[in-house]
């Protein structure tokens, strides 16, 4: 199955930076408990969508940040 890429480079970079910040907050002990779990899941989703340049929510709403 081939996914149509719908994320631009800036979008991917921003998602990776947010995921890194979440990881650093967790490592430094600034977040814990339910907040750490929720933000950890969000960070994993951001990393996966950045790697594949595909966001299912963008597809659902017909959006794209990729230059054609």
mmCIF file of the N, C-alpha and C atoms, coordinates in Angstrom:
data_MODEL
# 
_entry.id   MODEL 
# 
loop_
_atom_site.group_PDB 
_atom_site.id 
_atom_site.type_symbol 
_atom_site.label_atom_id 
_atom_site.label_alt_id 
_atom_site.label_comp_id 
_atom_site.label_asym_id 
_atom_site.label_entity_id 
_atom_site.label_seq_id 
_atom_site.pdbx_PDB_ins_code 
_atom_site.Cartn_x 
_atom_site.Cartn_y 
_atom_site.Cartn_z 
_atom_site.occupancy 
_atom_site.B_iso_or_equiv 
_atom_site.pdbx_formal_charge 
_atom_site.auth_seq_id 
_atom_site.auth_comp_id 
_atom_site.auth_asym_id 
_atom_site.auth_atom_id 
_atom_site.pdbx_PDB_model_num 
ATOM 1   N N  . UNK A 1 1  ? 0.837   -1.180 0.000  1.00 0.00 ? 1  UNK A N  1 
ATOM 2   C CA . UNK A 1 1  ? 0.000   0.000  0.000  1.00 0.00 ? 1  UNK A CA 1 
ATOM 3   C C  . UNK A 1 1  ? 0.883   1.245  0.000  1.00 0.00 ? 1  UNK A C  1 
ATOM 4   N N  . UNK A 1 2  ? 0.642   2.112  -0.950 1.00 0.00 ? 2  UNK A N  1 
ATOM 5   C CA . UNK A 1 2  ? 1.435   3.339  -1.073 1.00 0.00 ? 2  UNK A CA 1 
ATOM 6   C C  . UNK A 1 2  ? 0.648   4.504  -0.490 1.00 0.00 ? 2  UNK A C  1 
ATOM 7   N N  . UNK A 1 3  ? 1.291   5.230  0.425  1.00 0.00 ? 3  UNK A N  1 
ATOM 8   C CA . UNK A 1 3  ? 0.669   6.401  1.023  1.00 0.00 ? 3  UNK A CA 1 
ATOM 9   C C  . UNK A 1 3  ? 1.056   7.633  0.226  1.00 0.00 ? 3  UNK A C  1 
ATOM 10  N N  . UNK A 1 4  ? 0.080   8.476  -0.054 1.00 0.00 ? 4  UNK A N  1 
ATOM 11  C CA . UNK A 1 4  ? 0.371   9.745  -0.706 1.00 0.00 ? 4  UNK A CA 1 
ATOM 12  C C  . UNK A 1 4  ? 0.880   10.719 0.347  1.00 0.00 ? 4  UNK A C  1 
ATOM 13  N N  . UNK A 1 5  ? 2.066   11.217 0.147  1.00 0.00 ? 5  UNK A N  1 
ATOM 14  C CA . UNK A 1 5  ? 2.665   12.140 1.118  1.00 0.00 ? 5  UNK A CA 1 
ATOM 15  C C  . UNK A 1 5  ? 1.855   13.432 1.151  1.00 0.00 ? 5  UNK A C  1 
ATOM 16  N N  . UNK A 1 6  ? 1.577   13.910 2.379  1.00 0.00 ? 6  UNK A N  1 
ATOM 17  C CA . UNK A 1 6  ? 0.808   15.139 2.500  1.00 0.00 ? 6  UNK A CA 1 
ATOM 18  C C  . UNK A 1 6  ? 1.412   16.102 3.537  1.00 0.00 ? 6  UNK A C  1 
ATOM 19  N N  . UNK A 1 7  ? 2.678   15.878 3.889  1.00 0.00 ? 7  UNK A N  1 
ATOM 20  C CA . UNK A 1 7  ? 3.354   16.741 4.847  1.00 0.00 ? 7  UNK A CA 1 
ATOM 21  C C  . UNK A 1 7  ? 4.599   17.349 4.214  1.00 0.00 ? 7  UNK A C  1 
ATOM 22  N N  . UNK A 1 8  ? 4.734   18.654 4.386  1.00 0.00 ? 8  UNK A N  1 
ATOM 23  C CA . UNK A 1 8  ? 5.902   19.351 3.882  1.00 0.00 ? 8  UNK A CA 1 
ATOM 24  C C  . UNK A 1 8  ? 7.073   19.257 4.850  1.00 0.00 ? 8  UNK A C  1 
ATOM 25  N N  . UNK A 1 9  ? 8.214   19.722 4.415  1.00 0.00 ? 9  UNK A N  1 
ATOM 26  C CA . UNK A 1 9  ? 9.445   19.640 5.205  1.00 0.00 ? 9  UNK A CA 1 
ATOM 27  C C  . UNK A 1 9  ? 9.336   20.411 6.520  1.00 0.00 ? 9  UNK A C  1 
ATOM 28  N N  . UNK A 1 10 ? 8.795   21.617 6.479  1.00 0.00 ? 10 UNK A N  1 
ATOM 29  C CA . UNK A 1 10 ? 8.674   22.421 7.700  1.00 0.00 ? 10 UNK A CA 1 
ATOM 30  C C  . UNK A 1 10 ? 7.752   21.729 8.702  1.00 0.00 ? 10 UNK A C  1 
ATOM 31  N N  . UNK A 1 11 ? 6.662   21.184 8.238  1.00 0.00 ? 11 UNK A N  1 
ATOM 32  C CA . UNK A 1 11 ? 5.731   20.458 9.098  1.00 0.00 ? 11 UNK A CA 1 
ATOM 33  C C  . UNK A 1 11 ? 6.427   19.280 9.780  1.00 0.00 ? 11 UNK A C  1 
ATOM 34  N N  . UNK A 1 12 ? 7.217   18.548 9.022  1.00 0.00 ? 12 UNK A N  1 
ATOM 35  C CA . UNK A 1 12 ? 7.946   17.396 9.565  1.00 0.00 ? 12 UNK A CA 1 
ATOM 36  C C  . UNK A 1 12 ? 8.966   17.839 10.613 1.00 0.00 ? 12 UNK A C  1 
ATOM 37  N N  . UNK A 1 13 ? 9.676   18.915 10.345 1.00 0.00 ? 13 UNK A N  1 
ATOM 38  C CA . UNK A 1 13 ? 10.682  19.422 11.286 1.00 0.00 ? 13 UNK A CA 1 
ATOM 39  C C  . UNK A 1 13 ? 10.014  19.862 12.591 1.00 0.00 ? 13 UNK A C  1 
ATOM 40  N N  . UNK A 1 14 ? 8.917   20.590 12.475 1.00 0.00 ? 14 UNK A N  1 
ATOM 41  C CA . UNK A 1 14 ? 8.211   21.063 13.671 1.00 0.00 ? 14 UNK A CA 1 
ATOM 42  C C  . UNK A 1 14 ? 7.747   19.884 14.519 1.00 0.00 ? 14 UNK A C  1 
ATOM 43  N N  . UNK A 1 15 ? 7.210   18.858 13.891 1.00 0.00 ? 15 UNK A N  1 
ATOM 44  C CA . UNK A 1 15 ? 6.749   17.675 14.628 1.00 0.00 ? 15 UNK A CA 1 
ATOM 45  C C  . UNK A 1 15 ? 7.910   16.964 15.330 1.00 0.00 ? 15 UNK A C  1 
ATOM 46  N N  . UNK A 1 16 ? 9.043   16.859 14.665 1.00 0.00 ? 16 UNK A N  1 
ATOM 47  C CA . UNK A 1 16 ? 10.198  16.201 15.274 1.00 0.00 ? 16 UNK A CA 1 
ATOM 48  C C  . UNK A 1 16 ? 10.738  17.016 16.454 1.00 0.00 ? 16 UNK A C  1 
ATOM 49  N N  . UNK A 1 17 ? 10.739  18.332 16.327 1.00 0.00 ? 17 UNK A N  1 
ATOM 50  C CA . UNK A 1 17 ? 11.194  19.192 17.420 1.00 0.00 ? 17 UNK A CA 1 
ATOM 51  C C  . UNK A 1 17 ? 10.262  19.056 18.622 1.00 0.00 ? 17 UNK A C  1 
ATOM 52  N N  . UNK A 1 18 ? 8.964   19.050 18.382 1.00 0.00 ? 18 UNK A N  1 
ATOM 53  C CA . UNK A 1 18 ? 8.002   18.890 19.474 1.00 0.00 ? 18 UNK A CA 1 
ATOM 54  C C  . UNK A 1 18 ? 8.203   17.540 20.155 1.00 0.00 ? 18 UNK A C  1 
ATOM 55  N N  . UNK A 1 19 ? 8.409   16.485 19.372 1.00 0.00 ? 19 UNK A N  1 
ATOM 56  C CA . UNK A 1 19 ? 8.645   15.148 19.942 1.00 0.00 ? 19 UNK A CA 1 
ATOM 57  C C  . UNK A 1 19 ? 9.922   15.145 20.786 1.00 0.00 ? 19 UNK A C  1 
ATOM 58  N N  . UNK A 1 20 ? 10.958  15.816 20.316 1.00 0.00 ? 20 UNK A N  1 
ATOM 59  C CA . UNK A 1 20 ? 12.216  15.887 21.068 1.00 0.00 ? 20 UNK A CA 1 
ATOM 60  C C  . UNK A 1 20 ? 12.038  16.650 22.375 1.00 0.00 ? 20 UNK A C  1 
ATOM 61  N N  . UNK A 1 21 ? 11.276  17.731 22.347 1.00 0.00 ? 21 UNK A N  1 
ATOM 62  C CA . UNK A 1 21 ? 11.018  18.511 23.561 1.00 0.00 ? 21 UNK A CA 1 
ATOM 63  C C  . UNK A 1 21 ? 10.253  17.663 24.574 1.00 0.00 ? 21 UNK A C  1 
ATOM 64  N N  . UNK A 1 22 ? 9.268   16.924 24.113 1.00 0.00 ? 22 UNK A N  1 
ATOM 65  C CA . UNK A 1 22 ? 8.513   16.037 25.002 1.00 0.00 ? 22 UNK A CA 1 
ATOM 66  C C  . UNK A 1 22 ? 9.443   15.000 25.622 1.00 0.00 ? 22 UNK A C  1 
ATOM 67  N N  . UNK A 1 23 ? 10.323  14.428 24.813 1.00 0.00 ? 23 UNK A N  1 
ATOM 68  C CA . UNK A 1 23 ? 11.271  13.433 25.331 1.00 0.00 ? 23 UNK A CA 1 
ATOM 69  C C  . UNK A 1 23 ? 12.183  14.043 26.385 1.00 0.00 ? 23 UNK A C  1 
ATOM 70  N N  . UNK A 1 24 ? 12.679  15.242 26.132 1.00 0.00 ? 24 UNK A N  1 
ATOM 71  C CA . UNK A 1 24 ? 13.549  15.914 27.097 1.00 0.00 ? 24 UNK A CA 1 
ATOM 72  C C  . UNK A 1 24 ? 12.808  16.243 28.395 1.00 0.00 ? 24 UNK A C  1 
ATOM 73  N N  . UNK A 1 25 ? 11.571  16.669 28.283 1.00 0.00 ? 25 UNK A N  1 
ATOM 74  C CA . UNK A 1 25 ? 10.778  16.951 29.480 1.00 0.00 ? 25 UNK A CA 1 
ATOM 75  C C  . UNK A 1 25 ? 10.601  15.692 30.322 1.00 0.00 ? 25 UNK A C  1 
ATOM 76  N N  . UNK A 1 26 ? 10.384  14.563 29.657 1.00 0.00 ? 26 UNK A N  1 
ATOM 77  C CA . UNK A 1 26 ? 10.216  13.296 30.378 1.00 0.00 ? 26 UNK A CA 1 
ATOM 78  C C  . UNK A 1 26 ? 11.538  12.863 31.023 1.00 0.00 ? 26 UNK A C  1 
ATOM 79  N N  . UNK A 1 27 ? 12.616  12.933 30.274 1.00 0.00 ? 27 UNK A N  1 
ATOM 80  C CA . UNK A 1 27 ? 13.926  12.515 30.778 1.00 0.00 ? 27 UNK A CA 1 
ATOM 81  C C  . UNK A 1 27 ? 14.347  13.356 31.976 1.00 0.00 ? 27 UNK A C  1 
ATOM 82  N N  . UNK A 1 28 ? 14.065  14.655 31.931 1.00 0.00 ? 28 UNK A N  1 
ATOM 83  C CA . UNK A 1 28 ? 14.430  15.556 33.023 1.00 0.00 ? 28 UNK A CA 1 
ATOM 84  C C  . UNK A 1 28 ? 13.469  15.475 34.204 1.00 0.00 ? 28 UNK A C  1 
ATOM 85  N N  . UNK A 1 29 ? 12.397  14.706 34.067 1.00 0.00 ? 29 UNK A N  1 
ATOM 86  C CA . UNK A 1 29 ? 11.443  14.544 35.151 1.00 0.00 ? 29 UNK A CA 1 
ATOM 87  C C  . UNK A 1 29 ? 10.445  15.677 35.290 1.00 0.00 ? 29 UNK A C  1 
ATOM 88  N N  . UNK A 1 30 ? 10.328  16.505 34.260 1.00 0.00 ? 30 UNK A N  1 
ATOM 89  C CA . UNK A 1 30 ? 9.391   17.623 34.309 1.00 0.00 ? 30 UNK A CA 1 
ATOM 90  C C  . UNK A 1 30 ? 7.945   17.190 34.096 1.00 0.00 ? 30 UNK A C  1 
ATOM 91  N N  . UNK A 1 31 ? 7.751   16.056 33.444 1.00 0.00 ? 31 UNK A N  1 
ATOM 92  C CA . UNK A 1 31 ? 6.410   15.506 33.269 1.00 0.00 ? 31 UNK A CA 1 
ATOM 93  C C  . UNK A 1 31 ? 6.413   14.066 33.745 1.00 0.00 ? 31 UNK A C  1 
ATOM 94  N N  . UNK A 1 32 ? 5.301   13.657 34.317 1.00 0.00 ? 32 UNK A N  1 
ATOM 95  C CA . UNK A 1 32 ? 5.190   12.278 34.793 1.00 0.00 ? 32 UNK A CA 1 
ATOM 96  C C  . UNK A 1 32 ? 3.719   11.893 34.823 1.00 0.00 ? 32 UNK A C  1 
ATOM 97  N N  . UNK A 1 33 ? 3.468   10.647 35.126 1.00 0.00 ? 33 UNK A N  1 
ATOM 98  C CA . UNK A 1 33 ? 2.101   10.165 35.257 1.00 0.00 ? 33 UNK A CA 1 
ATOM 99  C C  . UNK A 1 33 ? 1.340   10.177 33.953 1.00 0.00 ? 33 UNK A C  1 
ATOM 100 N N  . UNK A 1 34 ? 0.061   10.533 34.044 1.00 0.00 ? 34 UNK A N  1 
ATOM 101 C CA . UNK A 1 34 ? -0.823  10.530 32.886 1.00 0.00 ? 34 UNK A CA 1 
ATOM 102 C C  . UNK A 1 34 ? -0.373  11.519 31.817 1.00 0.00 ? 34 UNK A C  1 
ATOM 103 N N  . UNK A 1 35 ? 0.135   12.662 32.235 1.00 0.00 ? 35 UNK A N  1 
ATOM 104 C CA . UNK A 1 35 ? 0.621   13.652 31.267 1.00 0.00 ? 35 UNK A CA 1 
ATOM 105 C C  . UNK A 1 35 ? 1.779   13.092 30.452 1.00 0.00 ? 35 UNK A C  1 
ATOM 106 N N  . UNK A 1 36 ? 2.679   12.370 31.112 1.00 0.00 ? 36 UNK A N  1 
ATOM 107 C CA . UNK A 1 36 ? 3.821   11.774 30.415 1.00 0.00 ? 36 UNK A CA 1 
ATOM 108 C C  . UNK A 1 36 ? 3.356   10.723 29.415 1.00 0.00 ? 36 UNK A C  1 
ATOM 109 N N  . UNK A 1 37 ? 2.374   9.933  29.815 1.00 0.00 ? 37 UNK A N  1 
ATOM 110 C CA . UNK A 1 37 ? 1.860   8.895  28.909 1.00 0.00 ? 37 UNK A CA 1 
ATOM 111 C C  . UNK A 1 37 ? 1.192   9.531  27.690 1.00 0.00 ? 37 UNK A C  1 
ATOM 112 N N  . UNK A 1 38 ? 0.309   10.500 27.923 1.00 0.00 ? 38 UNK A N  1 
ATOM 113 C CA . UNK A 1 38 ? -0.407  11.156 26.824 1.00 0.00 ? 38 UNK A CA 1 
ATOM 114 C C  . UNK A 1 38 ? 0.559   11.872 25.883 1.00 0.00 ? 38 UNK A C  1 
ATOM 115 N N  . UNK A 1 39 ? 1.506   12.622 26.452 1.00 0.00 ? 39 UNK A N  1 
ATOM 116 C CA . UNK A 1 39 ? 2.464   13.336 25.612 1.00 0.00 ? 39 UNK A CA 1 
ATOM 117 C C  . UNK A 1 39 ? 3.427   12.369 24.923 1.00 0.00 ? 39 UNK A C  1 
ATOM 118 N N  . UNK A 1 40 ? 3.753   11.268 25.571 1.00 0.00 ? 40 UNK A N  1 
ATOM 119 C CA . UNK A 1 40 ? 4.603   10.252 24.953 1.00 0.00 ? 40 UNK A CA 1 
ATOM 120 C C  . UNK A 1 40 ? 3.943   9.639  23.735 1.00 0.00 ? 40 UNK A C  1 
ATOM 121 N N  . UNK A 1 41 ? 2.655   9.349  23.852 1.00 0.00 ? 41 UNK A N  1 
ATOM 122 C CA . UNK A 1 41 ? 1.913   8.807  22.709 1.00 0.00 ? 41 UNK A CA 1 
ATOM 123 C C  . UNK A 1 41 ? 1.880   9.822  21.576 1.00 0.00 ? 41 UNK A C  1 
ATOM 124 N N  . UNK A 1 42 ? 1.636   11.085 21.914 1.00 0.00 ? 42 UNK A N  1 
ATOM 125 C CA . UNK A 1 42 ? 1.633   12.143 20.901 1.00 0.00 ? 42 UNK A CA 1 
ATOM 126 C C  . UNK A 1 42 ? 2.996   12.262 20.226 1.00 0.00 ? 42 UNK A C  1 
ATOM 127 N N  . UNK A 1 43 ? 4.065   12.174 21.003 1.00 0.00 ? 43 UNK A N  1 
ATOM 128 C CA . UNK A 1 43 ? 5.418   12.262 20.445 1.00 0.00 ? 43 UNK A CA 1 
ATOM 129 C C  . UNK A 1 43 ? 5.685   11.113 19.481 1.00 0.00 ? 43 UNK A C  1 
ATOM 130 N N  . UNK A 1 44 ? 5.271   9.902  19.843 1.00 0.00 ? 44 UNK A N  1 
ATOM 131 C CA . UNK A 1 44 ? 5.467   8.738  18.962 1.00 0.00 ? 44 UNK A CA 1 
ATOM 132 C C  . UNK A 1 44 ? 4.693   8.939  17.662 1.00 0.00 ? 44 UNK A C  1 
ATOM 133 N N  . UNK A 1 45 ? 3.465   9.428  17.763 1.00 0.00 ? 45 UNK A N  1 
ATOM 134 C CA . UNK A 1 45 ? 2.659   9.685  16.562 1.00 0.00 ? 45 UNK A CA 1 
ATOM 135 C C  . UNK A 1 45 ? 3.339   10.732 15.687 1.00 0.00 ? 45 UNK A C  1 
ATOM 136 N N  . UNK A 1 46 ? 3.865   11.795 16.306 1.00 0.00 ? 46 UNK A N  1 
ATOM 137 C CA . UNK A 1 46 ? 4.559   12.830 15.538 1.00 0.00 ? 46 UNK A CA 1 
ATOM 138 C C  . UNK A 1 46 ? 5.776   12.270 14.815 1.00 0.00 ? 46 UNK A C  1 
ATOM 139 N N  . UNK A 1 47 ? 6.539   11.428 15.478 1.00 0.00 ? 47 UNK A N  1 
ATOM 140 C CA . UNK A 1 47 ? 7.733   10.845 14.854 1.00 0.00 ? 47 UNK A CA 1 
ATOM 141 C C  . UNK A 1 47 ? 7.338   9.951  13.684 1.00 0.00 ? 47 UNK A C  1 
ATOM 142 N N  . UNK A 1 48 ? 6.347   9.091  13.877 1.00 0.00 ? 48 UNK A N  1 
ATOM 143 C CA . UNK A 1 48 ? 5.920   8.171  12.814 1.00 0.00 ? 48 UNK A CA 1 
ATOM 144 C C  . UNK A 1 48 ? 5.377   8.936  11.617 1.00 0.00 ? 48 UNK A C  1 
ATOM 145 N N  . UNK A 1 49 ? 4.521   9.934  11.866 1.00 0.00 ? 49 UNK A N  1 
ATOM 146 C CA . UNK A 1 49 ? 3.979   10.693 10.741 1.00 0.00 ? 49 UNK A CA 1 
ATOM 147 C C  . UNK A 1 49 ? 5.071   11.498 10.030 1.00 0.00 ? 49 UNK A C  1 
ATOM 148 N N  . UNK A 1 50 ? 6.059   11.950 10.772 1.00 0.00 ? 50 UNK A N  1 
ATOM 149 C CA . UNK A 1 50 ? 7.169   12.682 10.146 1.00 0.00 ? 50 UNK A CA 1 
ATOM 150 C C  . UNK A 1 50 ? 8.018   11.773 9.271  1.00 0.00 ? 50 UNK A C  1 
ATOM 151 N N  . UNK A 1 51 ? 8.263   10.564 9.740  1.00 0.00 ? 51 UNK A N  1 
ATOM 152 C CA . UNK A 1 51 ? 9.074   9.619  8.969  1.00 0.00 ? 51 UNK A CA 1 
ATOM 153 C C  . UNK A 1 51 ? 8.406   9.297  7.632  1.00 0.00 ? 51 UNK A C  1 
ATOM 154 N N  . UNK A 1 52 ? 7.090   9.081  7.666  1.00 0.00 ? 52 UNK A N  1 
ATOM 155 C CA . UNK A 1 52 ? 6.377   8.693  6.451  1.00 0.00 ? 52 UNK A CA 1 
ATOM 156 C C  . UNK A 1 52 ? 5.825   9.881  5.662  1.00 0.00 ? 52 UNK A C  1 
ATOM 157 N N  . UNK A 1 53 ? 5.971   11.094 6.188  1.00 0.00 ? 53 UNK A N  1 
ATOM 158 C CA . UNK A 1 53 ? 5.447   12.313 5.544  1.00 0.00 ? 53 UNK A CA 1 
ATOM 159 C C  . UNK A 1 53 ? 3.955   12.192 5.254  1.00 0.00 ? 53 UNK A C  1 
ATOM 160 N N  . UNK A 1 54 ? 3.257   11.515 6.137  1.00 0.00 ? 54 UNK A N  1 
ATOM 161 C CA . UNK A 1 54 ? 1.831   11.273 5.933  1.00 0.00 ? 54 UNK A CA 1 
ATOM 162 C C  . UNK A 1 54 ? 1.080   11.437 7.250  1.00 0.00 ? 54 UNK A C  1 
ATOM 163 N N  . UNK A 1 55 ? 0.061   12.271 7.239  1.00 0.00 ? 55 UNK A N  1 
ATOM 164 C CA . UNK A 1 55 ? -0.783  12.478 8.411  1.00 0.00 ? 55 UNK A CA 1 
ATOM 165 C C  . UNK A 1 55 ? -2.204  12.057 8.062  1.00 0.00 ? 55 UNK A C  1 
ATOM 166 N N  . UNK A 1 56 ? -2.736  11.039 8.740  1.00 0.00 ? 56 UNK A N  1 
ATOM 167 C CA . UNK A 1 56 ? -4.092  10.585 8.446  1.00 0.00 ? 56 UNK A CA 1 
ATOM 168 C C  . UNK A 1 56 ? -5.154  11.670 8.666  1.00 0.00 ? 56 UNK A C  1 
ATOM 169 N N  . UNK A 1 57 ? -4.946  12.543 9.647  1.00 0.00 ? 57 UNK A N  1 
ATOM 170 C CA . UNK A 1 57 ? -5.915  13.617 9.865  1.00 0.00 ? 57 UNK A CA 1 
ATOM 171 C C  . UNK A 1 57 ? -5.941  14.599 8.695  1.00 0.00 ? 57 UNK A C  1 
ATOM 172 N N  . UNK A 1 58 ? -4.778  14.855 8.108  1.00 0.00 ? 58 UNK A N  1 
ATOM 173 C CA . UNK A 1 58 ? -4.742  15.722 6.935  1.00 0.00 ? 58 UNK A CA 1 
ATOM 174 C C  . UNK A 1 58 ? -5.564  15.098 5.810  1.00 0.00 ? 58 UNK A C  1 
ATOM 175 N N  . UNK A 1 59 ? -5.435  13.795 5.631  1.00 0.00 ? 59 UNK A N  1 
ATOM 176 C CA . UNK A 1 59 ? -6.188  13.095 4.596  1.00 0.00 ? 59 UNK A CA 1 
ATOM 177 C C  . UNK A 1 59 ? -7.685  13.211 4.868  1.00 0.00 ? 59 UNK A C  1 
ATOM 178 N N  . UNK A 1 60 ? -8.075  13.027 6.117  1.00 0.00 ? 60 UNK A N  1 
ATOM 179 C CA . UNK A 1 60 ? -9.477  13.095 6.512  1.00 0.00 ? 60 UNK A CA 1 
ATOM 180 C C  . UNK A 1 60 ? -10.085 14.459 6.196  1.00 0.00 ? 60 UNK A C  1 
ATOM 181 N N  . UNK A 1 61 ? -9.325  15.529 6.437  1.00 0.00 ? 61 UNK A N  1 
ATOM 182 C CA . UNK A 1 61 ? -9.826  16.880 6.199  1.00 0.00 ? 61 UNK A CA 1 
ATOM 183 C C  . UNK A 1 61 ? -9.407  17.460 4.838  1.00 0.00 ? 61 UNK A C  1 
ATOM 184 N N  . UNK A 1 62 ? -8.710  16.678 4.032  1.00 0.00 ? 62 UNK A N  1 
ATOM 185 C CA . UNK A 1 62 ? -8.307  17.131 2.705  1.00 0.00 ? 62 UNK A CA 1 
ATOM 186 C C  . UNK A 1 62 ? -7.226  18.198 2.720  1.00 0.00 ? 62 UNK A C  1 
ATOM 187 N N  . UNK A 1 63 ? -6.344  18.162 3.737  1.00 0.00 ? 63 UNK A N  1 
ATOM 188 C CA . UNK A 1 63 ? -5.285  19.154 3.854  1.00 0.00 ? 63 UNK A CA 1 
ATOM 189 C C  . UNK A 1 63 ? -3.954  18.594 3.362  1.00 0.00 ? 63 UNK A C  1 
ATOM 190 N N  . UNK A 1 64 ? -3.062  19.496 3.039  1.00 0.00 ? 64 UNK A N  1 
ATOM 191 C CA . UNK A 1 64 ? -1.687  19.126 2.726  1.00 0.00 ? 64 UNK A CA 1 
ATOM 192 C C  . UNK A 1 64 ? -0.775  20.318 3.027  1.00 0.00 ? 64 UNK A C  1 
ATOM 193 N N  . UNK A 1 65 ? 0.411   20.044 3.522  1.00 0.00 ? 65 UNK A N  1 
ATOM 194 C CA . UNK A 1 65 ? 1.403   21.100 3.728  1.00 0.00 ? 65 UNK A CA 1 
ATOM 195 C C  . UNK A 1 65 ? 2.570   20.900 2.771  1.00 0.00 ? 65 UNK A C  1 
ATOM 196 N N  . UNK A 1 66 ? 2.443   19.942 1.895  1.00 0.00 ? 66 UNK A N  1 
ATOM 197 C CA . UNK A 1 66 ? 3.494   19.621 0.936  1.00 0.00 ? 66 UNK A CA 1 
ATOM 198 C C  . UNK A 1 66 ? 3.346   20.492 -0.305 1.00 0.00 ? 66 UNK A C  1 
ATOM 199 N N  . UNK A 1 67 ? 4.455   21.028 -0.756 1.00 0.00 ? 67 UNK A N  1 
ATOM 200 C CA . UNK A 1 67 ? 4.439   21.813 -1.984 1.00 0.00 ? 67 UNK A CA 1 
ATOM 201 C C  . UNK A 1 67 ? 4.303   20.863 -3.160 1.00 0.00 ? 67 UNK A C  1 
ATOM 202 N N  . UNK A 1 68 ? 3.445   21.205 -4.072 1.00 0.00 ? 68 UNK A N  1 
ATOM 203 C CA . UNK A 1 68 ? 3.188   20.326 -5.223 1.00 0.00 ? 68 UNK A CA 1 
ATOM 204 C C  . UNK A 1 68 ? 4.124   20.626 -6.373 1.00 0.00 ? 68 UNK A C  1 
# 
